Amino acid sequence: MDGCLFCLIVAGEVPAHRVLDEPDVVAFLDTRPVFKGHVLIVPRKHHETLMDLPTELLDPLFGAAQRIGRALEAGLDADGVFVGINNRISQSVPHLHVHAVPRRRKDGLRGFFWPRQKYSSDDEAAEFAARIAGALE
């Protein structure tokens, strides 16, 4: 896609510190990491969101995310890894990318980056579950 930063990185037109280069997936360091070693994993072909990604690319993308998560733990001596995706909201580059962020105990991050909410009752939770399940059909 014209002008997409990640497409330019994939094409080699914009430099990046690559950690993985495969037929369907490329991964590179985030230039503004949450913690050093923060990796972005992208499909080689442009797809804006997870919902746009063809089913046949799920295994290559998430297989790469899993392998990179293991590499962050082993190679950086991380205690764990945060893996996340933004779809449209808070998605700084409109090209699907999976964040893999090395984590350490007491590193300062607390859960998700937004405030939590509670359901007012089990009935309200059941209503939300039913609406989501219905949309899956």
N, C-alpha and C positions, 0 to 999 in steps of 0.2 A: 504494500500500500504506500502510495506516495507520501513522503514526509513523516512516516512513522519511525520514531527513533529506534525502536526494537527491530524493525525490518532493516533499517540501515546498519545496525549492529550485526544482525544475522548475515547480511550481505558483505560484511567486512568494510563498509564505507565509513563507519564510525568505530573508533577503537574501543575495546572493552577487555577486561581481564577475564578471559574465558576459562571455565573450569570443566566444561563438557561441550563437545561438538559431535552430534550424531545426525543421522539422516532426517529425523523428524523433530529433533529437540536441540536447543542450544541453551547453555547456562553460563552466567557471568556474574561477577561481583556487582552489587548495587553501588552506585557512586555516592549515595547518601545512606550508608548502612545504619540500621538500628544498633547493631554491634558489628565489629570487624569480622568478616567472613560471611556476611549477609549475602546470599546468592539469589538471583532471579532466574527462574527456569521458564523458558518460553517455547511455544511451538514454532518451528522454522517458518511455516506458512502463517500469514496473518489471520488471526481469529480474535475478535474483540473481547469476548467473554467466554466463560466456561460453558455457558448455554449454547454458544455458537460452535464449539469445538466438535468436529465429527467424532463419532463413537470410536472409530479405529485409531484415533490419536490419544485416547484416554490412557491406555497401557503405556505407550512410550513416554507421555508427559509425567504420569504419576509414578511410573517405574523409575524415571530419572530423579524425581523428587525424593523417592525413598532411598535411592543410592546416594544422593547428595546429602540427605539427612544423616545417613550412616557415616559418610566421609567427614561431615562436620564434627560429629562426635569423636571419631577416631583421629582425624587429622588435626583438630583444634583442641582436643581434650575437653570438648563441651559436655556438660551434664545431660543435655537434651536439646531438642530443636523445636522451634515454633514454625509451623507450616501454615501459610494462609494465602487467600486469594480475595481481592476486591473485585467486584463486578459492577462497573459503572460508578457507583458512589465511592469516592476516595481512590479511584483508579487513576493514578497520575499519567499513565501512558495507556491509550486505548488499544492495547495489544495484550491478550491474555498473558499473565505471568503469575507464577507461583513463587511466593517468598519462602525461603528457607533460612531461618535466623538461628545461629547458635545461641544456646541459653546456658547460663550457669546459675547455680543456686544463689539467691540473694543478689541477682544482677540488677534489681530495681524495677523490673517490669512486673506488673500485677495483672494477671488474667488478661482479659480483652482490654482494648484501648477505649472503651466507652462504658458509660454507666449501665448497670443491670436494672432490669425491671422485674416485678413479680406479677403473676396472674392473680386476679382478685379472688378466684375460687377455682376448684377443680372443674366446675362446669365451664368456666371461661377457657381453661386450658383444653378441655375436651372439644369445645367449639373450634378453637384454632387448629387442633389436630385434625378434626373432621374436614375443615375447609382445605387444608393442605392435602390431605389424603384424597379428597374429591377432585382437586386440581390435577392429581397424578393420573387419574383415570382417563 
